[in-house]
Amino acid sequence: KASDGDSYHVISSRNASAGIAVLDGFTIQHGFANGVGGITENAVEILRNVGGAISTRGTNTQATFQNLIIKENFSTSHGGAVYLRTGGTAQLYSFTSVRFENNTSGAAGGAVYAYPSINSPITTFTGCHFQNNTSATTGGAVHNTGSVAASTINFIETTFIGNKCTTNGGQFYNAAATANITKSTFTNGLAASG
């Protein structure tokens, strides 16, 4: 169970420069990112308190996630399930038909925390489902923030149901990016503001 966890991150990647990783058709659960500090992989530090299911960071790292269930993961900091620190000029992360359920973060992004740090990265969610995810601060389901206003996050035919946070953006919080939302629904979100 997520309260004692199986690992800090079930999946992690850093600075992958060749090819696109494709993760297809399985369940990721019980990641428990509650560590202190981090370890260095491919010359980049992996923090042990972010992204209980998936933690990825790097310039031009590309991954496709499809037909997954990502549930019951936890982090003491950002991204209860997924932590994406993105940089580059391409479609870096693509999520298609992924269900995010009952994930919890001790800071921002109950299910997903996206942090575009350099250049103009693109993250896209198509046909995804976010339900009952919880953030201790902002973005009950998804928190998108960073230092790059040129970045883009897309939601296409994606549903948000019953996600919650204690401050802003019960379902989705966007601080520094273009957000394109197409044919998506938001139902029963809860936040102190917005």
Secondary structure, 3 states (H helix, E strand, C coil): CCCCCCECCCEEEECCCCCCEEEECCEEECEEECCCCEEEECCEEEECCCCCCEEEEEECCCEEEECCEEECCEECCCCCCEEEEEEECCEEEEEECCEEECCEECCCCCCEEEEEEEECCEEEEECCEEECCEECCCCCCEEECCCCCCCEEEEECCEEECCEECCECCCEEECCCEEEEECCEEECCECCEC
